[in-house]
Protein backbone atom coordinates (compact mmCIF):
# COMPACT_ATOMS: atom_id res chain seq x y z
CA UNK A 1 0.00 0.00 0.00
CA UNK A 2 1.32 3.47 -0.92
CA UNK A 3 2.00 5.81 1.99
CA UNK A 4 0.33 9.19 1.64
CA UNK A 5 2.85 11.97 2.13
CA UNK A 6 1.66 14.92 4.19
CA UNK A 7 2.38 18.45 2.99
CA UNK A 8 4.29 20.60 5.47
CA UNK A 9 2.27 23.78 5.90
CA UNK A 10 3.04 27.17 7.46
CA UNK A 11 -0.07 29.11 8.53
CA UNK A 12 -0.18 32.90 8.22
CA UNK A 13 -1.55 33.92 11.63
CA UNK A 14 -3.21 37.29 12.19
CA UNK A 15 -4.51 36.37 15.69
CA UNK A 16 -8.09 36.66 14.40
CA UNK A 17 -11.01 34.34 13.82
CA UNK A 18 -10.29 33.45 10.18
CA UNK A 19 -6.75 32.31 11.00
CA UNK A 20 -8.10 30.28 13.91
CA UNK A 21 -10.76 28.64 11.75
CA UNK A 22 -8.21 27.86 9.04
CA UNK A 23 -6.07 26.21 11.73
CA UNK A 24 -9.02 24.15 12.93
CA UNK A 25 -9.82 23.03 9.39
CA UNK A 26 -6.23 22.17 8.51
CA UNK A 27 -6.01 20.07 11.65
CA UNK A 28 -8.81 17.88 10.30
CA UNK A 29 -6.90 17.06 7.13
CA UNK A 30 -4.79 13.91 6.95
CA UNK A 31 -2.67 15.32 4.11
CA UNK A 32 -1.37 18.30 6.14
CA UNK A 33 1.40 18.62 8.71
CA UNK A 34 1.32 22.04 10.36
CA UNK A 35 4.81 23.39 10.99
CA UNK A 36 4.30 26.80 12.62
CA UNK A 37 2.28 30.01 12.81
CA UNK A 38 3.70 33.09 11.08
CA UNK A 39 2.83 36.54 12.45
CA UNK A 40 4.06 40.01 11.54
CA UNK A 41 4.49 42.49 14.40
CA UNK A 42 4.79 46.24 14.43
CA UNK A 43 8.11 46.36 16.28
CA UNK A 44 7.57 49.86 17.67
CA UNK A 45 4.15 49.02 19.15
CA UNK A 46 4.90 45.35 19.95
CA UNK A 47 1.54 44.40 18.46
CA UNK A 48 0.06 42.70 15.41
CA UNK A 49 -0.46 45.25 12.67
CA UNK A 50 -4.13 46.35 12.20
CA UNK A 51 -5.44 43.86 14.77
CA UNK A 52 -3.39 45.75 17.41
CA UNK A 53 -3.12 42.59 19.51
CA UNK A 54 -0.32 42.44 22.07
CA UNK A 55 2.57 40.09 21.26
CA UNK A 56 2.17 38.31 24.62
CA UNK A 57 -1.36 37.28 23.67
CA UNK A 58 -0.29 35.92 20.30
CA UNK A 59 2.35 33.84 22.05
CA UNK A 60 -0.39 32.46 24.29
CA UNK A 61 -2.40 31.52 21.21
CA UNK A 62 0.56 29.65 19.72
CA UNK A 63 1.19 27.84 23.00
CA UNK A 64 -2.44 26.70 23.14
CA UNK A 65 -2.31 25.70 19.49
CA UNK A 66 0.78 23.62 20.25
CA UNK A 67 2.77 25.22 17.44
CA UNK A 68 5.92 27.37 17.22
CA UNK A 69 5.32 31.06 16.53
CA UNK A 70 7.54 32.59 13.85
CA UNK A 71 7.68 36.30 14.61
CA UNK A 72 8.43 38.71 11.76
CA UNK A 73 9.52 42.16 12.92
CA UNK A 74 8.29 45.12 10.87
CA UNK A 75 9.57 48.66 11.43
CA UNK A 76 7.16 51.56 11.80
CA UNK A 77 6.57 53.15 9.44
CA UNK A 78 7.12 50.24 7.08
CA UNK A 79 7.54 50.58 3.32
CA UNK A 80 6.42 47.90 0.85
CA UNK A 81 10.08 47.19 0.14
CA UNK A 82 10.84 46.60 3.82
CA UNK A 83 7.77 44.40 4.22
CA UNK A 84 8.61 42.30 1.20
CA UNK A 85 12.24 41.93 2.29
CA UNK A 86 11.12 40.60 5.68
CA UNK A 87 8.65 38.23 4.08
CA UNK A 88 11.32 36.97 1.68
CA UNK A 89 13.44 36.10 4.71
CA UNK A 90 10.45 34.26 6.22
CA UNK A 91 10.09 32.32 2.97
CA UNK A 92 13.73 31.27 3.12
CA UNK A 93 13.24 30.08 6.69
CA UNK A 94 10.17 28.12 5.61
CA UNK A 95 12.04 26.39 2.80
CA UNK A 96 14.87 25.52 5.19
CA UNK A 97 12.24 23.90 7.45
CA UNK A 98 10.86 21.81 4.61
CA UNK A 99 7.65 23.82 4.28
CA UNK A 100 5.84 23.25 0.98
CA UNK A 101 2.69 25.36 1.37
CA UNK A 102 1.68 28.58 3.10
CA UNK A 103 -1.96 28.79 4.20
CA UNK A 104 -3.92 32.04 4.42
CA UNK A 105 -7.31 32.75 5.99
CA UNK A 106 -8.53 35.02 3.17
CA UNK A 107 -12.17 34.59 2.21
CA UNK A 108 -12.95 36.22 -1.14
CA UNK A 109 -10.95 39.38 -1.92
CA UNK A 110 -9.32 38.49 -5.22
CA UNK A 111 -6.77 41.33 -5.15
CA UNK A 112 -5.47 40.12 -1.78
CA UNK A 113 -5.23 36.55 -3.02
CA UNK A 114 -3.43 37.61 -6.19
CA UNK A 115 -0.95 39.66 -4.14
CA UNK A 116 -0.12 36.65 -1.99
CA UNK A 117 0.26 34.48 -5.06
CA UNK A 118 2.64 37.01 -6.60
CA UNK A 119 4.62 37.17 -3.35
CA UNK A 120 5.18 33.42 -3.34
CA UNK A 121 5.66 32.96 -7.08
CA UNK A 122 9.05 31.44 -7.73
CA UNK A 123 9.84 30.83 -4.05
CA UNK A 124 9.08 27.11 -4.11
CA UNK A 125 6.18 27.69 -1.69
CA UNK A 126 2.58 27.14 -2.76
CA UNK A 127 -0.14 29.44 -1.34
CA UNK A 128 -3.34 27.72 -0.23
CA UNK A 129 -6.64 29.26 0.88
CA UNK A 130 -8.65 26.74 2.90
CA UNK A 131 -11.57 29.13 3.57
CA UNK A 132 -11.81 30.58 0.08
CA UNK A 133 -15.28 31.49 -1.22
CA UNK A 134 -17.18 30.07 1.75
CA UNK A 135 -20.43 32.02 2.44
CA UNK A 136 -19.41 34.42 5.18
CA UNK A 137 -22.70 34.51 7.14
CA UNK A 138 -22.71 30.72 7.41
CA UNK A 139 -18.98 30.74 8.14
CA UNK A 140 -19.36 33.22 11.03
CA UNK A 141 -22.24 31.21 12.48
CA UNK A 142 -20.30 27.98 12.14
CA UNK A 143 -17.34 29.47 14.02
CA UNK A 144 -19.54 30.73 16.83
CA UNK A 145 -21.42 27.43 17.15
CA UNK A 146 -18.11 25.51 17.27
CA UNK A 147 -16.92 27.55 20.26
CA UNK A 148 -14.74 30.19 18.66
CA UNK A 149 -14.69 33.27 20.87
CA UNK A 150 -13.33 36.40 19.26
CA UNK A 151 -13.09 39.97 20.57
CA UNK A 152 -13.34 42.85 18.08
CA UNK A 153 -10.05 44.72 18.53
CA UNK A 154 -10.25 47.13 15.59
CA UNK A 155 -13.22 48.77 13.90
CA UNK A 156 -13.25 51.04 10.87
CA UNK A 157 -15.79 53.70 11.93
CA UNK A 158 -16.38 54.63 8.29
CA UNK A 159 -17.94 51.19 7.82
CA UNK A 160 -19.16 50.12 11.26
CA UNK A 161 -20.19 52.02 14.39
CA UNK A 162 -17.34 52.52 16.86
CA UNK A 163 -19.50 50.97 19.61
CA UNK A 164 -18.79 47.53 18.16
CA UNK A 165 -15.13 47.79 19.21
CA UNK A 166 -14.45 45.63 22.26
CA UNK A 167 -17.48 43.39 21.76
CA UNK A 168 -17.39 39.66 21.17
CA UNK A 169 -18.38 38.17 17.84
CA UNK A 170 -21.54 36.26 18.70
CA UNK A 171 -24.98 35.77 17.21
CA UNK A 172 -26.30 38.91 18.90
CA UNK A 173 -23.55 40.96 17.23
CA UNK A 174 -24.20 39.31 13.86
CA UNK A 175 -27.88 40.25 14.14
CA UNK A 176 -26.93 43.90 14.74
CA UNK A 177 -24.54 44.25 11.83
CA UNK A 178 -25.78 46.54 9.05
CA UNK A 179 -26.68 44.70 5.84
CA UNK A 180 -23.70 46.20 3.99
CA UNK A 181 -21.18 44.92 6.54
CA UNK A 182 -19.63 41.54 5.84
CA UNK A 183 -20.36 39.13 8.72
CA UNK A 184 -16.66 38.18 8.81
CA UNK A 185 -15.39 41.73 8.32
CA UNK A 186 -13.63 40.70 5.12
CA UNK A 187 -13.77 44.22 3.68
CA UNK A 188 -11.88 45.65 6.65
CA UNK A 189 -14.94 46.57 8.70
CA UNK A 190 -13.40 44.95 11.78
CA UNK A 191 -10.53 42.77 12.99
CA UNK A 192 -10.53 40.37 15.91
CA UNK A 193 -8.56 38.45 18.51
CA UNK A 194 -9.47 34.81 19.19
CA UNK A 195 -9.26 33.77 22.83
CA UNK A 196 -11.03 30.41 22.57
CA UNK A 197 -11.13 27.92 19.73
CA UNK A 198 -11.52 24.18 19.13
CA UNK A 199 -7.93 24.40 17.85
CA UNK A 200 -6.70 25.53 21.30
CA UNK A 201 -5.91 23.29 24.24
CA UNK A 202 -7.59 25.81 26.58
CA UNK A 203 -9.12 29.29 26.40
CA UNK A 204 -7.09 32.42 27.11
CA UNK A 205 -8.37 34.43 30.06
CA UNK A 206 -8.60 38.07 28.97
CA UNK A 207 -9.88 41.39 30.16
CA UNK A 208 -10.87 44.45 28.17
CA UNK A 209 -8.60 47.47 28.12
CA UNK A 210 -8.74 51.03 26.84
CA UNK A 211 -10.67 51.89 23.68
CA UNK A 212 -9.02 54.62 21.62
CA UNK A 213 -9.40 56.19 18.19
CA UNK A 214 -6.16 56.49 16.25
CA UNK A 215 -5.22 56.91 12.59
CA UNK A 216 -8.86 56.73 11.56
CA UNK A 217 -9.62 53.44 13.36
CA UNK A 218 -11.09 52.50 16.73
CA UNK A 219 -8.91 50.09 18.71
CA UNK A 220 -10.06 48.08 21.73
CA UNK A 221 -7.13 46.86 23.80
CA UNK A 222 -7.14 43.31 25.17
CA UNK A 223 -4.99 42.22 28.09
CA UNK A 224 -4.23 38.85 29.66
CA UNK A 225 -6.33 38.49 32.77
CA UNK A 226 -4.10 38.67 35.84
CA UNK A 227 -4.40 35.68 38.11
C-alpha positions as CSV (number, residue, x, y, z in Angstrom):
1,X,0.0,0.0,0.0
2,X,1.3,3.5,-0.9
3,X,2.0,5.8,2.0
4,X,0.3,9.2,1.6
5,X,2.8,12.0,2.1
6,X,1.7,14.9,4.2
7,X,2.4,18.5,3.0
8,X,4.3,20.6,5.5
9,X,2.3,23.8,5.9
10,X,3.0,27.2,7.5
11,X,-0.1,29.1,8.5
12,X,-0.2,32.9,8.2
13,X,-1.6,33.9,11.6
14,X,-3.2,37.3,12.2
15,X,-4.5,36.4,15.7
16,X,-8.1,36.7,14.4
17,X,-11.0,34.3,13.8
18,X,-10.3,33.4,10.2
19,X,-6.8,32.3,11.0
20,X,-8.1,30.3,13.9
21,X,-10.8,28.6,11.8
22,X,-8.2,27.9,9.0
23,X,-6.1,26.2,11.7
24,X,-9.0,24.2,12.9
25,X,-9.8,23.0,9.4
26,X,-6.2,22.2,8.5
27,X,-6.0,20.1,11.7
28,X,-8.8,17.9,10.3
29,X,-6.9,17.1,7.1
30,X,-4.8,13.9,6.9
31,X,-2.7,15.3,4.1
32,X,-1.4,18.3,6.1
33,X,1.4,18.6,8.7
34,X,1.3,22.0,10.4
35,X,4.8,23.4,11.0
36,X,4.3,26.8,12.6
37,X,2.3,30.0,12.8
38,X,3.7,33.1,11.1
39,X,2.8,36.5,12.4
40,X,4.1,40.0,11.5
41,X,4.5,42.5,14.4
42,X,4.8,46.2,14.4
43,X,8.1,46.4,16.3
44,X,7.6,49.9,17.7
45,X,4.1,49.0,19.2
46,X,4.9,45.4,19.9
47,X,1.5,44.4,18.5
48,X,0.1,42.7,15.4
49,X,-0.5,45.2,12.7
50,X,-4.1,46.3,12.2
51,X,-5.4,43.9,14.8
52,X,-3.4,45.7,17.4
53,X,-3.1,42.6,19.5
54,X,-0.3,42.4,22.1
55,X,2.6,40.1,21.3
56,X,2.2,38.3,24.6
57,X,-1.4,37.3,23.7
58,X,-0.3,35.9,20.3
59,X,2.4,33.8,22.1
60,X,-0.4,32.5,24.3
61,X,-2.4,31.5,21.2
62,X,0.6,29.7,19.7
63,X,1.2,27.8,23.0
64,X,-2.4,26.7,23.1
65,X,-2.3,25.7,19.5
66,X,0.8,23.6,20.2
67,X,2.8,25.2,17.4
68,X,5.9,27.4,17.2
69,X,5.3,31.1,16.5
70,X,7.5,32.6,13.9
71,X,7.7,36.3,14.6
72,X,8.4,38.7,11.8
73,X,9.5,42.2,12.9
74,X,8.3,45.1,10.9
75,X,9.6,48.7,11.4
76,X,7.2,51.6,11.8
77,X,6.6,53.2,9.4
78,X,7.1,50.2,7.1
79,X,7.5,50.6,3.3
80,X,6.4,47.9,0.8
81,X,10.1,47.2,0.1
82,X,10.8,46.6,3.8
83,X,7.8,44.4,4.2
84,X,8.6,42.3,1.2
85,X,12.2,41.9,2.3
86,X,11.1,40.6,5.7
87,X,8.7,38.2,4.1
88,X,11.3,37.0,1.7
89,X,13.4,36.1,4.7
90,X,10.5,34.3,6.2
91,X,10.1,32.3,3.0
92,X,13.7,31.3,3.1
93,X,13.2,30.1,6.7
94,X,10.2,28.1,5.6
95,X,12.0,26.4,2.8
96,X,14.9,25.5,5.2
97,X,12.2,23.9,7.4
98,X,10.9,21.8,4.6
99,X,7.7,23.8,4.3
100,X,5.8,23.3,1.0
101,X,2.7,25.4,1.4
102,X,1.7,28.6,3.1
103,X,-2.0,28.8,4.2
104,X,-3.9,32.0,4.4
105,X,-7.3,32.8,6.0
106,X,-8.5,35.0,3.2
107,X,-12.2,34.6,2.2
108,X,-12.9,36.2,-1.1
109,X,-11.0,39.4,-1.9
110,X,-9.3,38.5,-5.2
111,X,-6.8,41.3,-5.2
112,X,-5.5,40.1,-1.8
113,X,-5.2,36.5,-3.0
114,X,-3.4,37.6,-6.2
115,X,-0.9,39.7,-4.1
116,X,-0.1,36.6,-2.0
117,X,0.3,34.5,-5.1
118,X,2.6,37.0,-6.6
119,X,4.6,37.2,-3.4
120,X,5.2,33.4,-3.3
121,X,5.7,33.0,-7.1
122,X,9.0,31.4,-7.7
123,X,9.8,30.8,-4.1
124,X,9.1,27.1,-4.1
125,X,6.2,27.7,-1.7
126,X,2.6,27.1,-2.8
127,X,-0.1,29.4,-1.3
128,X,-3.3,27.7,-0.2
129,X,-6.6,29.3,0.9
130,X,-8.7,26.7,2.9
131,X,-11.6,29.1,3.6
132,X,-11.8,30.6,0.1
133,X,-15.3,31.5,-1.2
134,X,-17.2,30.1,1.7
135,X,-20.4,32.0,2.4
136,X,-19.4,34.4,5.2
137,X,-22.7,34.5,7.1
138,X,-22.7,30.7,7.4
139,X,-19.0,30.7,8.1
140,X,-19.4,33.2,11.0
141,X,-22.2,31.2,12.5
142,X,-20.3,28.0,12.1
143,X,-17.3,29.5,14.0
144,X,-19.5,30.7,16.8
145,X,-21.4,27.4,17.1
146,X,-18.1,25.5,17.3
147,X,-16.9,27.5,20.3
148,X,-14.7,30.2,18.7
149,X,-14.7,33.3,20.9
150,X,-13.3,36.4,19.3
151,X,-13.1,40.0,20.6
152,X,-13.3,42.9,18.1
153,X,-10.0,44.7,18.5
154,X,-10.2,47.1,15.6
155,X,-13.2,48.8,13.9
156,X,-13.2,51.0,10.9
157,X,-15.8,53.7,11.9
158,X,-16.4,54.6,8.3
159,X,-17.9,51.2,7.8
160,X,-19.2,50.1,11.3
161,X,-20.2,52.0,14.4
162,X,-17.3,52.5,16.9
163,X,-19.5,51.0,19.6
164,X,-18.8,47.5,18.2
165,X,-15.1,47.8,19.2
166,X,-14.4,45.6,22.3
167,X,-17.5,43.4,21.8
168,X,-17.4,39.7,21.2
169,X,-18.4,38.2,17.8
170,X,-21.5,36.3,18.7
171,X,-25.0,35.8,17.2
172,X,-26.3,38.9,18.9
173,X,-23.6,41.0,17.2
174,X,-24.2,39.3,13.9
175,X,-27.9,40.3,14.1
176,X,-26.9,43.9,14.7
177,X,-24.5,44.3,11.8
178,X,-25.8,46.5,9.0
179,X,-26.7,44.7,5.8
180,X,-23.7,46.2,4.0
181,X,-21.2,44.9,6.5
182,X,-19.6,41.5,5.8
183,X,-20.4,39.1,8.7
184,X,-16.7,38.2,8.8
185,X,-15.4,41.7,8.3
186,X,-13.6,40.7,5.1
187,X,-13.8,44.2,3.7
188,X,-11.9,45.7,6.6
189,X,-14.9,46.6,8.7
190,X,-13.4,44.9,11.8
191,X,-10.5,42.8,13.0
192,X,-10.5,40.4,15.9
193,X,-8.6,38.5,18.5
194,X,-9.5,34.8,19.2
195,X,-9.3,33.8,22.8
196,X,-11.0,30.4,22.6
197,X,-11.1,27.9,19.7
198,X,-11.5,24.2,19.1
199,X,-7.9,24.4,17.9
200,X,-6.7,25.5,21.3
201,X,-5.9,23.3,24.2
202,X,-7.6,25.8,26.6
203,X,-9.1,29.3,26.4
204,X,-7.1,32.4,27.1
205,X,-8.4,34.4,30.1
206,X,-8.6,38.1,29.0
207,X,-9.9,41.4,30.2
208,X,-10.9,44.4,28.2
209,X,-8.6,47.5,28.1
210,X,-8.7,51.0,26.8
211,X,-10.7,51.9,23.7
212,X,-9.0,54.6,21.6
213,X,-9.4,56.2,18.2
214,X,-6.2,56.5,16.3
215,X,-5.2,56.9,12.6
216,X,-8.9,56.7,11.6
217,X,-9.6,53.4,13.4
218,X,-11.1,52.5,16.7
219,X,-8.9,50.1,18.7
220,X,-10.1,48.1,21.7
221,X,-7.1,46.9,23.8
222,X,-7.1,43.3,25.2
223,X,-5.0,42.2,28.1
224,X,-4.2,38.9,29.7
225,X,-6.3,38.5,32.8
226,X,-4.1,38.7,35.8
227,X,-4.4,35.7,38.1
